[in-house]
Amino acid sequence: MRARLGLLLILGLWCLIVLAPGLAQARPPCPPGFHWSHNYQECVPNRPHCPPGTHWSDHRRDCVPNRPHCPPGTHWSPEYQNCVPNRPQCPPGMRWSNRFQDCVPRGY
C-alpha cells in the first residue's frame, strides 16, 4: 500500500512538473496523506473515514458527531456543534441581541 502511494505521488509530481509547469510553481507538492485545498491555499489532510455516528467537518477539519435531534425549544448550531436555545419572540419595537442574549430596543 505504501509503495503504491509513493508511486502515485511520484506519478502525480511528474504530471505536475512535465504537463503543467505553471501549476507546479504555483503550489508546492503535498506530503502523503494530504492534498492541495484551493479554498485554504495550503495542503490539508485527506478526509479520513469517520467512526459511526460522526461525519467530517471541513470547518473544524475533524470528525464531529452527527446532528442529534434537539429537544423542544432548541435547535442545532453548526457553529457550536451543539443544541442551542431558540431565540425568544421579542415584543413589538424590540429585537434580539446576540451580544446581550436578550431583547433590546430597535436601534440599540
C-alpha positions as CSV (number, residue, x, y, z in Angstrom):
1,M,0.0,0.0,0.0
2,R,2.8,2.4,0.9
3,A,4.7,1.6,-2.2
4,R,1.6,2.2,-4.3
5,L,1.0,5.5,-2.6
6,G,4.6,6.5,-3.2
7,L,4.3,5.5,-6.9
8,L,1.1,7.6,-7.2
9,L,2.8,10.6,-5.6
10,I,5.8,10.3,-7.9
11,L,3.5,10.0,-10.9
12,G,1.5,13.0,-9.7
13,L,4.6,15.1,-9.3
14,W,5.8,14.1,-12.7
15,C,2.5,15.1,-14.2
16,L,2.7,18.5,-12.5
17,I,6.3,19.1,-13.5
18,V,6.0,17.9,-17.1
19,L,2.4,18.6,-18.0
20,A,1.6,21.7,-16.0
21,P,4.8,23.6,-15.1
22,G,2.7,26.7,-14.2
23,L,0.8,24.8,-11.6
24,A,4.0,23.2,-10.1
25,Q,5.3,26.7,-9.4
26,A,2.0,27.9,-8.1
27,R,1.8,25.4,-5.2
28,P,4.2,23.0,-3.5
29,P,3.6,19.3,-3.6
30,C,1.7,17.9,-0.7
31,P,3.1,15.1,1.5
32,P,1.4,11.7,1.6
33,G,-2.0,11.8,3.3
34,F,-2.5,15.5,2.3
35,H,-4.0,17.2,-0.8
36,W,-4.0,20.8,-2.0
37,S,-7.0,22.9,-1.0
38,H,-7.9,25.7,-3.3
39,N,-10.1,27.2,-0.5
40,Y,-7.3,27.3,2.1
41,Q,-4.4,27.6,-0.4
42,E,-2.4,25.0,1.5
43,C,-2.0,21.3,1.9
44,V,-4.8,19.9,4.1
45,P,-5.3,16.3,5.4
46,N,-7.2,13.9,3.3
47,R,-10.7,13.3,4.6
48,P,-10.5,10.3,7.0
49,H,-13.1,7.7,7.3
50,C,-15.0,8.9,10.4
51,P,-16.3,6.5,13.0
52,P,-20.0,5.6,13.1
53,G,-22.2,8.4,14.4
54,T,-19.8,11.1,13.2
55,H,-19.0,12.9,9.9
56,W,-16.2,15.0,8.5
57,S,-16.4,18.8,9.2
58,D,-14.5,21.0,6.7
59,H,-14.9,23.9,9.1
60,R,-13.3,22.0,12.1
61,R,-11.1,19.8,9.9
62,D,-12.1,16.9,12.1
63,C,-14.8,14.2,12.6
64,V,-17.7,15.6,14.6
65,P,-20.9,14.0,16.0
66,N,-23.8,13.7,13.6
67,R,-26.5,16.2,14.2
68,P,-28.7,14.9,17.1
69,H,-32.4,15.6,17.4
70,C,-32.6,18.7,19.6
71,P,-35.1,18.9,22.5
72,P,-38.1,21.3,22.1
73,G,-37.1,24.9,22.4
74,T,-33.6,24.4,20.9
75,H,-32.0,23.9,17.5
76,W,-28.8,22.6,16.1
77,S,-25.9,25.1,15.8
78,P,-23.3,24.2,13.2
79,E,-21.0,26.8,14.7
80,Y,-21.1,25.3,18.2
81,Q,-21.8,21.7,17.1
82,N,-24.4,21.5,19.8
83,C,-28.1,22.2,20.5
84,V,-28.6,25.8,21.5
85,P,-31.8,27.6,22.8
86,N,-34.1,29.1,20.2
87,R,-34.3,32.9,20.2
88,P,-37.4,34.1,22.1
89,Q,-40.1,36.1,20.3
90,C,-39.3,39.8,21.0
91,P,-42.2,42.2,21.7
92,P,-43.0,44.9,19.1
93,G,-40.3,47.6,18.9
94,M,-37.7,45.2,20.3
95,R,-35.1,43.0,18.6
96,W,-32.9,40.0,19.7
97,S,-29.3,40.9,20.6
98,N,-26.8,38.1,20.3
99,R,-24.4,40.2,22.4
100,F,-26.8,40.6,25.4
101,Q,-28.7,37.4,24.7
102,D,-31.9,39.3,25.3
103,C,-34.5,41.5,23.6
104,V,-33.3,45.1,23.3
105,P,-35.0,48.3,21.8
106,R,-34.6,48.5,18.0
107,G,-31.7,50.8,17.1
108,Y,-29.8,49.8,20.2
